[in-house]
C-alpha cells in the first residue's frame, strides 16, 4: 500500500451556507494489484498522522 496526499486546487464548503475551505485528497494505492484501495477527503489542513495496521493472519492460513 502506498499513500499519497495532495492539496486540491478547488475550495469546498463544509455545509451549504458555510465558508469555503481547502481540502486534501489522500489516496491509497495497492502495489501488487495496481488498484485504488482507499481514498480520503480531508477538509482544512491535514496535519494529523494516521496509522494503519494489517489484520492478523487467520487460523489455518499457511506462511
PDB file of N, CA, C and O in Angstrom:
ATOM      1  N   UNK A   1       0.850  -1.166   0.000  1.00  0.00           N
ATOM      2  CA  UNK A   1       0.000   0.000   0.000  1.00  0.00           C
ATOM      3  C   UNK A   1       0.896   1.228   0.000  1.00  0.00           C
ATOM      4  O   UNK A   1       1.813   1.350   0.812  1.00  0.00           O
ATOM      5  N   UNK A   2       0.619   2.113  -0.905  1.00  0.00           N
ATOM      6  CA  UNK A   2       1.326   3.392  -0.992  1.00  0.00           C
ATOM      7  C   UNK A   2       0.304   4.495  -0.768  1.00  0.00           C
ATOM      8  O   UNK A   2      -0.755   4.501  -1.396  1.00  0.00           O
ATOM      9  N   UNK A   3       0.616   5.426   0.124  1.00  0.00           N
ATOM     10  CA  UNK A   3      -0.267   6.556   0.408  1.00  0.00           C
ATOM     11  C   UNK A   3       0.322   7.828  -0.182  1.00  0.00           C
ATOM     12  O   UNK A   3       1.527   8.065  -0.100  1.00  0.00           O
ATOM     13  N   UNK A   4      -0.529   8.631  -0.769  1.00  0.00           N
ATOM     14  CA  UNK A   4      -0.096   9.908  -1.333  1.00  0.00           C
ATOM     15  C   UNK A   4      -1.149  10.954  -1.017  1.00  0.00           C
ATOM     16  O   UNK A   4      -2.342  10.708  -1.193  1.00  0.00           O
ATOM     17  N   UNK A   5      -0.715  12.122  -0.550  1.00  0.00           N
ATOM     18  CA  UNK A   5      -1.628  13.219  -0.235  1.00  0.00           C
ATOM     19  C   UNK A   5      -1.295  14.421  -1.102  1.00  0.00           C
ATOM     20  O   UNK A   5      -0.126  14.719  -1.350  1.00  0.00           O
ATOM     21  N   UNK A   6      -2.327  15.104  -1.557  1.00  0.00           N
ATOM     22  CA  UNK A   6      -2.133  16.311  -2.343  1.00  0.00           C
ATOM     23  C   UNK A   6      -3.235  17.308  -2.022  1.00  0.00           C
ATOM     24  O   UNK A   6      -4.376  16.921  -1.769  1.00  0.00           O
ATOM     25  N   UNK A   7      -2.896  18.584  -2.033  1.00  0.00           N
ATOM     26  CA  UNK A   7      -3.884  19.634  -1.790  1.00  0.00           C
ATOM     27  C   UNK A   7      -4.664  19.845  -3.078  1.00  0.00           C
ATOM     28  O   UNK A   7      -4.073  19.999  -4.147  1.00  0.00           O
ATOM     29  N   UNK A   8      -5.983  19.853  -2.983  1.00  0.00           N
ATOM     30  CA  UNK A   8      -6.818  20.081  -4.154  1.00  0.00           C
ATOM     31  C   UNK A   8      -6.783  21.551  -4.536  1.00  0.00           C
ATOM     32  O   UNK A   8      -6.650  22.418  -3.673  1.00  0.00           O
ATOM     33  N   UNK A   9      -6.900  21.831  -5.824  1.00  0.00           N
ATOM     34  CA  UNK A   9      -6.830  23.211  -6.294  1.00  0.00           C
ATOM     35  C   UNK A   9      -8.209  23.875  -6.335  1.00  0.00           C
ATOM     36  O   UNK A   9      -8.389  24.892  -7.005  1.00  0.00           O
ATOM     37  N   UNK A  10      -9.171  23.309  -5.628  1.00  0.00           N
ATOM     38  CA  UNK A  10     -10.511  23.883  -5.527  1.00  0.00           C
ATOM     39  C   UNK A  10     -10.853  24.070  -4.056  1.00  0.00           C
ATOM     40  O   UNK A  10     -10.236  23.452  -3.187  1.00  0.00           O
ATOM     41  N   UNK A  11     -11.830  24.916  -3.777  1.00  0.00           N
ATOM     42  CA  UNK A  11     -12.322  25.110  -2.413  1.00  0.00           C
ATOM     43  C   UNK A  11     -13.669  24.410  -2.272  1.00  0.00           C
ATOM     44  O   UNK A  11     -14.469  24.398  -3.208  1.00  0.00           O
ATOM     45  N   UNK A  12     -13.916  23.834  -1.112  1.00  0.00           N
ATOM     46  CA  UNK A  12     -15.161  23.122  -0.834  1.00  0.00           C
ATOM     47  C   UNK A  12     -15.885  23.804   0.314  1.00  0.00           C
ATOM     48  O   UNK A  12     -15.274  24.533   1.096  1.00  0.00           O
ATOM     49  N   UNK A  13     -17.181  23.569   0.415  1.00  0.00           N
ATOM     50  CA  UNK A  13     -17.971  24.097   1.533  1.00  0.00           C
ATOM     51  C   UNK A  13     -18.295  22.946   2.481  1.00  0.00           C
ATOM     52  O   UNK A  13     -18.715  21.870   2.055  1.00  0.00           O
ATOM     53  N   UNK A  14     -18.091  23.193   3.779  1.00  0.00           N
ATOM     54  CA  UNK A  14     -18.417  22.184   4.787  1.00  0.00           C
ATOM     55  C   UNK A  14     -19.921  21.971   4.870  1.00  0.00           C
ATOM     56  O   UNK A  14     -20.386  20.840   5.007  1.00  0.00           O
ATOM     57  N   UNK A  15     -20.673  23.050   4.788  1.00  0.00           N
ATOM     58  CA  UNK A  15     -22.135  22.987   4.786  1.00  0.00           C
ATOM     59  C   UNK A  15     -22.631  23.856   3.631  1.00  0.00           C
ATOM     60  O   UNK A  15     -21.840  24.532   2.973  1.00  0.00           O
ATOM     61  N   UNK A  16     -23.923  23.838   3.392  1.00  0.00           N
ATOM     62  CA  UNK A  16     -24.485  24.584   2.266  1.00  0.00           C
ATOM     63  C   UNK A  16     -24.161  26.074   2.368  1.00  0.00           C
ATOM     64  O   UNK A  16     -23.806  26.700   1.370  1.00  0.00           O
ATOM     65  N   UNK A  17     -24.282  26.645   3.571  1.00  0.00           N
ATOM     66  CA  UNK A  17     -24.050  28.078   3.741  1.00  0.00           C
ATOM     67  C   UNK A  17     -22.743  28.369   4.478  1.00  0.00           C
ATOM     68  O   UNK A  17     -22.536  29.491   4.940  1.00  0.00           O
ATOM     69  N   UNK A  18     -21.866  27.382   4.594  1.00  0.00           N
ATOM     70  CA  UNK A  18     -20.601  27.570   5.299  1.00  0.00           C
ATOM     71  C   UNK A  18     -19.550  28.243   4.439  1.00  0.00           C
ATOM     72  O   UNK A  18     -19.753  28.480   3.248  1.00  0.00           O
ATOM     73  N   UNK A  19     -18.416  28.546   5.069  1.00  0.00           N
ATOM     74  CA  UNK A  19     -17.307  29.159   4.349  1.00  0.00           C
ATOM     75  C   UNK A  19     -16.607  28.129   3.469  1.00  0.00           C
ATOM     76  O   UNK A  19     -16.643  26.928   3.736  1.00  0.00           O
ATOM     77  N   UNK A  20     -15.977  28.626   2.424  1.00  0.00           N
ATOM     78  CA  UNK A  20     -15.191  27.749   1.555  1.00  0.00           C
ATOM     79  C   UNK A  20     -13.867  27.411   2.251  1.00  0.00           C
ATOM     80  O   UNK A  20     -13.207  28.295   2.796  1.00  0.00           O
ATOM     81  N   UNK A  21     -13.486  26.141   2.231  1.00  0.00           N
ATOM     82  CA  UNK A  21     -12.248  25.690   2.875  1.00  0.00           C
ATOM     83  C   UNK A  21     -11.441  24.876   1.881  1.00  0.00           C
ATOM     84  O   UNK A  21     -11.987  24.319   0.928  1.00  0.00           O
ATOM     85  N   UNK A  22     -10.144  24.811   2.110  1.00  0.00           N
ATOM     86  CA  UNK A  22      -9.291  23.987   1.263  1.00  0.00           C
ATOM     87  C   UNK A  22      -9.442  22.529   1.670  1.00  0.00           C
ATOM     88  O   UNK A  22      -9.956  22.230   2.748  1.00  0.00           O
ATOM     89  N   UNK A  23      -9.001  21.632   0.817  1.00  0.00           N
ATOM     90  CA  UNK A  23      -9.148  20.201   1.087  1.00  0.00           C
ATOM     91  C   UNK A  23      -7.904  19.451   0.635  1.00  0.00           C
ATOM     92  O   UNK A  23      -7.209  19.862  -0.294  1.00  0.00           O
ATOM     93  N   UNK A  24      -7.642  18.346   1.314  1.00  0.00           N
ATOM     94  CA  UNK A  24      -6.545  17.441   0.957  1.00  0.00           C
ATOM     95  C   UNK A  24      -7.149  16.124   0.486  1.00  0.00           C
ATOM     96  O   UNK A  24      -8.098  15.623   1.089  1.00  0.00           O
ATOM     97  N   UNK A  25      -6.605  15.565  -0.584  1.00  0.00           N
ATOM     98  CA  UNK A  25      -7.017  14.256  -1.066  1.00  0.00           C
ATOM     99  C   UNK A  25      -5.901  13.273  -0.775  1.00  0.00           C
ATOM    100  O   UNK A  25      -4.771  13.457  -1.229  1.00  0.00           O
ATOM    101  N   UNK A  26      -6.216  12.223  -0.015  1.00  0.00           N
ATOM    102  CA  UNK A  26      -5.263  11.167   0.287  1.00  0.00           C
ATOM    103  C   UNK A  26      -5.727   9.910  -0.424  1.00  0.00           C
ATOM    104  O   UNK A  26      -6.883   9.506  -0.298  1.00  0.00           O
ATOM    105  N   UNK A  27      -4.823   9.294  -1.171  1.00  0.00           N
ATOM    106  CA  UNK A  27      -5.150   8.120  -1.975  1.00  0.00           C
ATOM    107  C   UNK A  27      -4.258   6.964  -1.530  1.00  0.00           C
ATOM    108  O   UNK A  27      -3.058   7.141  -1.323  1.00  0.00           O
ATOM    109  N   UNK A  28      -4.855   5.777  -1.385  1.00  0.00           N
ATOM    110  CA  UNK A  28      -4.109   4.562  -1.078  1.00  0.00           C
ATOM    111  C   UNK A  28      -4.109   3.652  -2.293  1.00  0.00           C
ATOM    112  O   UNK A  28      -5.165   3.229  -2.762  1.00  0.00           O
ATOM    113  N   UNK A  29      -2.910   3.349  -2.805  1.00  0.00           N
ATOM    114  CA  UNK A  29      -2.785   2.504  -3.994  1.00  0.00           C
ATOM    115  C   UNK A  29      -2.146   1.178  -3.625  1.00  0.00           C
ATOM    116  O   UNK A  29      -1.139   1.141  -2.918  1.00  0.00           O
ATOM    117  N   UNK A  30      -2.736   0.086  -4.108  1.00  0.00           N
ATOM    118  CA  UNK A  30      -2.170  -1.232  -3.884  1.00  0.00           C
ATOM    119  C   UNK A  30      -1.052  -1.502  -4.882  1.00  0.00           C
ATOM    120  O   UNK A  30      -1.262  -1.402  -6.091  1.00  0.00           O
ATOM    121  N   UNK A  31       0.129  -1.842  -4.388  1.00  0.00           N
ATOM    122  CA  UNK A  31       1.269  -2.061  -5.273  1.00  0.00           C
ATOM    123  C   UNK A  31       1.127  -3.325  -6.111  1.00  0.00           C
ATOM    124  O   UNK A  31       1.422  -3.316  -7.306  1.00  0.00           O
ATOM    125  N   UNK A  32       0.679  -4.403  -5.496  1.00  0.00           N
ATOM    126  CA  UNK A  32       0.605  -5.684  -6.211  1.00  0.00           C
ATOM    127  C   UNK A  32      -0.516  -5.705  -7.238  1.00  0.00           C
ATOM    128  O   UNK A  32      -0.318  -6.169  -8.360  1.00  0.00           O
ATOM    129  N   UNK A  33      -1.684  -5.211  -6.870  1.00  0.00           N
ATOM    130  CA  UNK A  33      -2.849  -5.281  -7.762  1.00  0.00           C
ATOM    131  C   UNK A  33      -2.988  -4.038  -8.642  1.00  0.00           C
ATOM    132  O   UNK A  33      -3.845  -4.003  -9.525  1.00  0.00           O
ATOM    133  N   UNK A  34      -2.156  -3.019  -8.414  1.00  0.00           N
ATOM    134  CA  UNK A  34      -2.240  -1.764  -9.177  1.00  0.00           C
ATOM    135  C   UNK A  34      -3.665  -1.216  -9.160  1.00  0.00           C
ATOM    136  O   UNK A  34      -4.231  -0.870 -10.197  1.00  0.00           O
ATOM    137  N   UNK A  35      -4.230  -1.149  -7.950  1.00  0.00           N
ATOM    138  CA  UNK A  35      -5.618  -0.716  -7.828  1.00  0.00           C
ATOM    139  C   UNK A  35      -5.745   0.362  -6.760  1.00  0.00           C
ATOM    140  O   UNK A  35      -4.898   0.490  -5.876  1.00  0.00           O
ATOM    141  N   UNK A  36      -6.813   1.127  -6.863  1.00  0.00           N
ATOM    142  CA  UNK A  36      -7.138   2.133  -5.859  1.00  0.00           C
ATOM    143  C   UNK A  36      -7.802   1.422  -4.688  1.00  0.00           C
ATOM    144  O   UNK A  36      -8.917   0.917  -4.816  1.00  0.00           O
ATOM    145  N   UNK A  37      -7.122   1.382  -3.556  1.00  0.00           N
ATOM    146  CA  UNK A  37      -7.634   0.655  -2.395  1.00  0.00           C
ATOM    147  C   UNK A  37      -8.441   1.544  -1.457  1.00  0.00           C
ATOM    148  O   UNK A  37      -9.379   1.077  -0.812  1.00  0.00           O
ATOM    149  N   UNK A  38      -8.080   2.817  -1.381  1.00  0.00           N
ATOM    150  CA  UNK A  38      -8.776   3.714  -0.458  1.00  0.00           C
ATOM    151  C   UNK A  38      -8.547   5.152  -0.875  1.00  0.00           C
ATOM    152  O   UNK A  38      -7.562   5.472  -1.541  1.00  0.00           O
ATOM    153  N   UNK A  39      -9.478   6.022  -0.473  1.00  0.00           N
ATOM    154  CA  UNK A  39      -9.271   7.454  -0.637  1.00  0.00           C
ATOM    155  C   UNK A  39      -9.953   8.179   0.507  1.00  0.00           C
ATOM    156  O   UNK A  39     -10.901   7.669   1.104  1.00  0.00           O
ATOM    157  N   UNK A  40      -9.460   9.377   0.808  1.00  0.00           N
ATOM    158  CA  UNK A  40      -9.996  10.154   1.918  1.00  0.00           C
ATOM    159  C   UNK A  40      -9.911  11.626   1.545  1.00  0.00           C
ATOM    160  O   UNK A  40      -8.878  12.096   1.069  1.00  0.00           O
ATOM    161  N   UNK A  41     -10.981  12.336   1.760  1.00  0.00           N
ATOM    162  CA  UNK A  41     -11.036  13.772   1.529  1.00  0.00           C
ATOM    163  C   UNK A  41     -11.070  14.449   2.887  1.00  0.00           C
ATOM    164  O   UNK A  41     -12.007  14.244   3.659  1.00  0.00           O
ATOM    165  N   UNK A  42     -10.048  15.262   3.192  1.00  0.00           N
ATOM    166  CA  UNK A  42      -9.930  15.911   4.484  1.00  0.00           C
ATOM    167  C   UNK A  42     -10.087  17.407   4.297  1.00  0.00           C
ATOM    168  O   UNK A  42      -9.326  18.022   3.550  1.00  0.00           O
ATOM    169  N   UNK A  43     -11.069  18.003   4.967  1.00  0.00           N
ATOM    170  CA  UNK A  43     -11.269  19.442   4.878  1.00  0.00           C
ATOM    171  C   UNK A  43     -10.293  20.159   5.798  1.00  0.00           C
ATOM    172  O   UNK A  43      -9.970  19.660   6.876  1.00  0.00           O
ATOM    173  N   UNK A  44      -9.826  21.324   5.377  1.00  0.00           N
ATOM    174  CA  UNK A  44      -8.868  22.082   6.165  1.00  0.00           C
ATOM    175  C   UNK A  44      -7.470  21.533   5.981  1.00  0.00           C
ATOM    176  O   UNK A  44      -7.200  20.811   5.021  1.00  0.00           O
ATOM    177  N   UNK A  45      -6.575  21.876   6.903  1.00  0.00           N
ATOM    178  CA  UNK A  45      -5.197  21.409   6.786  1.00  0.00           C
ATOM    179  C   UNK A  45      -5.085  19.974   7.284  1.00  0.00           C
ATOM    180  O   UNK A  45      -5.756  19.578   8.237  1.00  0.00           O
ATOM    181  N   UNK A  46      -4.251  19.225   6.642  1.00  0.00           N
ATOM    182  CA  UNK A  46      -4.047  17.814   7.002  1.00  0.00           C
ATOM    183  C   UNK A  46      -2.743  17.694   7.777  1.00  0.00           C
ATOM    184  O   UNK A  46      -1.698  17.375   7.210  1.00  0.00           O
ATOM    185  N   UNK A  47      -2.817  17.953   9.086  1.00  0.00           N
ATOM    186  CA  UNK A  47      -1.612  17.883   9.912  1.00  0.00           C
ATOM    187  C   UNK A  47      -1.617  16.658  10.811  1.00  0.00           C
ATOM    188  O   UNK A  47      -0.667  16.446  11.565  1.00  0.00           O
ATOM    189  N   UNK A  48      -2.664  15.851  10.747  1.00  0.00           N
ATOM    190  CA  UNK A  48      -2.732  14.670  11.604  1.00  0.00           C
ATOM    191  C   UNK A  48      -1.959  13.524  10.962  1.00  0.00           C
ATOM    192  O   UNK A  48      -1.663  13.547   9.768  1.00  0.00           O
ATOM    193  N   UNK A  49      -1.645  12.537  11.765  1.00  0.00           N
ATOM    194  CA  UNK A  49      -0.950  11.349  11.292  1.00  0.00           C
ATOM    195  C   UNK A  49      -1.859  10.152  11.498  1.00  0.00           C
ATOM    196  O   UNK A  49      -2.333   9.910  12.608  1.00  0.00           O
ATOM    197  N   UNK A  50      -2.103   9.406  10.435  1.00  0.00           N
ATOM    198  CA  UNK A  50      -2.918   8.206  10.526  1.00  0.00           C
ATOM    199  C   UNK A  50      -2.007   6.983  10.533  1.00  0.00           C
ATOM    200  O   UNK A  50      -1.011   6.931   9.813  1.00  0.00           O
ATOM    201  N   UNK A  51      -2.359   6.014  11.347  1.00  0.00           N
ATOM    202  CA  UNK A  51      -1.603   4.772  11.411  1.00  0.00           C
ATOM    203  C   UNK A  51      -2.532   3.655  11.018  1.00  0.00           C
ATOM    204  O   UNK A  51      -3.620   3.518  11.576  1.00  0.00           O
ATOM    205  N   UNK A  52      -2.110   2.853  10.057  1.00  0.00           N
ATOM    206  CA  UNK A  52      -2.908   1.715   9.626  1.00  0.00           C
ATOM    207  C   UNK A  52      -2.134   0.439   9.907  1.00  0.00           C
ATOM    208  O   UNK A  52      -0.940   0.351   9.621  1.00  0.00           O
ATOM    209  N   UNK A  53      -2.808  -0.531  10.461  1.00  0.00           N
ATOM    210  CA  UNK A  53      -2.188  -1.812  10.765  1.00  0.00           C
ATOM    211  C   UNK A  53      -2.914  -2.913  10.003  1.00  0.00           C
ATOM    212  O   UNK A  53      -4.140  -2.881   9.896  1.00  0.00           O
ATOM    213  N   UNK A  54      -2.175  -3.889   9.469  1.00  0.00           N
ATOM    214  CA  UNK A  54      -2.843  -5.004   8.792  1.00  0.00           C
ATOM    215  C   UNK A  54      -3.561  -5.891   9.801  1.00  0.00           C
ATOM    216  O   UNK A  54      -3.179  -5.950  10.970  1.00  0.00           O
ATOM    217  N   UNK A  55      -4.596  -6.574   9.344  1.00  0.00           N
ATOM    218  CA  UNK A  55      -5.298  -7.516  10.210  1.00  0.00           C
ATOM    219  C   UNK A  55      -4.412  -8.722  10.466  1.00  0.00           C
ATOM    220  O   UNK A  55      -3.585  -9.061   9.620  1.00  0.00           O
ATOM    221  N   UNK A  56      -4.564  -9.388  11.624  1.00  0.00           N
ATOM    222  CA  UNK A  56      -3.751 -10.577  11.892  1.00  0.00           C
ATOM    223  C   UNK A  56      -4.142 -11.722  10.955  1.00  0.00           C
ATOM    224  O   UNK A  56      -5.259 -11.771  10.441  1.00  0.00           O
ATOM    225  N   UNK A  57      -3.200 -12.637  10.746  1.00  0.00           N
ATOM    226  CA  UNK A  57      -3.455 -13.799   9.897  1.00  0.00           C
ATOM    227  C   UNK A  57      -4.550 -14.658  10.516  1.00  0.00           C
ATOM    228  O   UNK A  57      -4.623 -14.794  11.738  1.00  0.00           O
ATOM    229  N   UNK A  58      -5.386 -15.225   9.689  1.00  0.00           N
ATOM    230  CA  UNK A  58      -6.456 -16.108  10.178  1.00  0.00           C
ATOM    231  C   UNK A  58      -5.895 -17.490  10.493  1.00  0.00           C
ATOM    232  O   UNK A  58      -4.902 -17.929   9.914  1.00  0.00           O
ATOM    233  N   UNK A  59      -6.564 -18.161  11.429  1.00  0.00           N
ATOM    234  CA  UNK A  59      -6.152 -19.523  11.759  1.00  0.00           C
ATOM    235  C   UNK A  59      -6.280 -20.414  10.538  1.00  0.00           C
ATOM    236  O   UNK A  59      -7.268 -20.328   9.809  1.00  0.00           O
ATOM    237  N   UNK A  60      -5.294 -21.266  10.306  1.00  0.00           N
ATOM    238  CA  UNK A  60      -5.339 -22.185   9.185  1.00  0.00           C
ATOM    239  C   UNK A  60      -4.630 -21.677   7.935  1.00  0.00           C
ATOM    240  O   UNK A  60      -4.432 -22.440   6.990  1.00  0.00           O
ATOM    241  N   UNK A  61      -4.243 -20.404   7.913  1.00  0.00           N
ATOM    242  CA  UNK A  61      -3.507 -19.892   6.757  1.00  0.00           C
ATOM    243  C   UNK A  61      -2.037 -20.283   6.892  1.00  0.00           C
ATOM    244  O   UNK A  61      -1.456 -20.205   7.974  1.00  0.00           O
ATOM    245  N   UNK A  62      -1.464 -20.692   5.808  1.00  0.00           N
ATOM    246  CA  UNK A  62      -0.052 -21.064   5.819  1.00  0.00           C
ATOM    247  C   UNK A  62       0.833 -19.835   5.814  1.00  0.00           C
ATOM    248  O   UNK A  62       0.347 -18.704   5.772  1.00  0.00           O
ATOM    249  N   UNK A  63       2.129 -20.063   5.857  1.00  0.00           N
ATOM    250  CA  UNK A  63       3.075 -18.956   5.847  1.00  0.00           C
ATOM    251  C   UNK A  63       3.068 -18.341   4.492  1.00  0.00           C
ATOM    252  O   UNK A  63       3.796 -17.379   4.246  1.00  0.00           O
TER     253      UNK A  63
END
